[in-house]
């Protein structure tokens, strides 16, 4: 049990507070309150544009700072996404992978921007839209994209990691755009 908890802690899926206990998810973040306010004032397209501004740069920075243990955890998370049996698990592992890349970049201001975007991205309505865009084929495609990002980070190829993350997010944005109708999807 202790080993399992340590693994979940290392992957950013749980957090601990001395004297309080162990909790699922990420520790409370000041960005959560701001994100909660913004979620009703933005839309999926704006969030994807923000992700495209922030996450490719984080991937490039991660390529400069990643340790072998970071790469091992990234590969483990990418595999878990592929093996997940339900949408909630896919979202859990995918979010954990993107958060690990963001943390590995070692840039607090960009990590804060990412955290706010990630919090908005976690909106249940938006998760439902992403679920509609998902198929076995798309999961395999996303897995290949994740592996390419990780390979570039491992190689220390900042430009390649940035390009791979940009391609991954652009593909995701295109897939989401295809399923949204003018009046459909979260606002």
SULVENTA-V193956 format. One record per helix or strand of 2 or more residues. SS is the DSSP state (~ for helix, > for strand). FROM is the first residue (numbers start at 1). TO is the last residue. If there is no record, write none. Layout:
# SULVENTA-V193956
SS	FROM	TO
SS	FROM	TO
This chain:
# SULVENTA-V193956
~	2	10
>	14	17
>	21	24
~	30	41
~	44	65
~	68	83
~	87	104
~	108	121
~	124	132
~	136	154
~	158	179
